[in-house]
Amino acid sequence: MQAGRPIKLRLGAGANVTVHAGRVWLTETGSLADQVIGAGESTTIASRGDVVMECCGLEVAVVVVQRNVPARSAFDRLASTLFSASLGAAWRAAKIACSRFGASPR
């Protein structure tokens, strides 16, 4: 992010903004309080509206924005685990079958 060039983003509630270098001024739609975030600091976006950010002073800032990723349901986690386990079992079975015939499964 360059000084003198504000950026406007629609991040959504729950997004995380982390500053890795420099300082950033940040404001959210609907919030009366602006924030100044320095290197090593982060904030979580509360609003669903726009976020405007700009470097403070004549600095360059390095900012990482992580959007809110919905948590996976217990069913999704279980299905993923079972799918991985079944792939592992299939790979082991293929290796055993191939070894009996002197071939490689790759």
C-alpha positions in Angstrom: 0.0 0.0 0.0 1.4 3.4 -1.0 1.1 6.7 0.9 -1.4 9.1 -0.5 -3.4 6.3 -2.2 -6.4 5.3 -0.1 -8.1 2.0 -1.0 -11.7 1.1 -0.5 -12.6 -2.6 0.1 -15.8 -4.4 0.9 -14.5 -7.1 3.3 -17.5 -8.1 5.4 -17.8 -8.5 9.1 -15.2 -10.8 10.6 -12.4 -10.1 8.1 -9.0 -9.6 9.7 -6.6 -6.8 8.7 -3.0 -7.3 9.8 -0.2 -4.7 9.2 3.2 -6.3 8.7 5.1 -3.0 8.0 4.4 0.7 8.3 1.2 2.2 9.8 -2.3 2.3 8.3 -5.3 4.5 9.0 -8.5 2.5 8.7 -12.2 3.5 8.9 -15.4 1.4 8.5 -18.8 2.3 7.2 -21.1 3.0 10.1 -18.3 3.4 12.7 -17.5 6.7 14.3 -14.1 5.6 15.4 -11.1 5.5 13.0 -8.2 3.2 13.8 -4.4 3.5 13.3 -2.8 0.1 13.1 1.0 -0.3 13.2 3.3 -3.1 12.3 2.5 -6.3 14.1 -1.0 -5.2 14.9 -4.3 -6.4 13.6 -8.0 -5.6 13.8 -11.2 -7.5 13.0 -13.7 -5.7 10.8 -17.1 -5.3 12.5 -19.2 -3.8 9.8 -20.6 -5.3 6.6 -20.0 -2.1 4.6 -16.9 -0.6 3.1 -13.5 -0.3 4.7 -11.2 2.6 3.6 -7.4 2.3 4.4 -4.5 4.6 3.7 -0.8 4.7 4.8 0.0 7.1 7.5 2.6 9.7 6.6 5.0 9.1 3.8 5.4 5.4 4.5 4.7 2.3 2.5 2.7 -0.3 4.4 2.4 -4.1 4.0 -1.1 -5.2 4.8 -2.6 -8.7 4.8 -6.4 -9.0 4.6 -8.0 -12.3 5.5 -11.7 -12.6 4.7 -13.9 -14.3 7.1 -14.1 -18.0 6.0 -17.2 -19.8 7.3 -16.4 -22.7 9.6 -16.9 -26.1 8.1 -19.7 -28.1 9.6 -19.1 -31.3 11.5 -20.5 -33.3 8.6 -18.1 -31.6 6.2 -15.1 -32.4 8.5 -16.3 -36.0 8.9 -16.8 -36.5 5.1 -13.4 -35.0 4.4 -11.7 -37.3 6.9 -13.5 -40.4 5.6 -12.7 -39.5 2.0 -9.0 -39.1 2.9 -9.0 -42.4 4.8 -10.7 -44.2 1.8 -8.1 -42.8 -0.6 -5.3 -43.9 1.7 -6.8 -47.4 1.9 -7.2 -47.6 -1.9 -3.6 -46.5 -2.4 -2.4 -49.1 0.1 -4.5 -51.8 -1.7 -3.1 -50.8 -5.1 0.5 -51.0 -3.8 -0.2 -54.5 -2.3 -1.9 -55.7 -5.6 0.9 -54.3 -7.7 3.7 -55.8 -5.5 2.1 -59.2 -6.0 2.5 -58.8 -9.7 5.9 -57.1 -9.6 4.5 -53.8 -10.9 4.5 -50.2 -9.5 1.2 -48.3 -8.7 2.8 -45.1 -10.1 
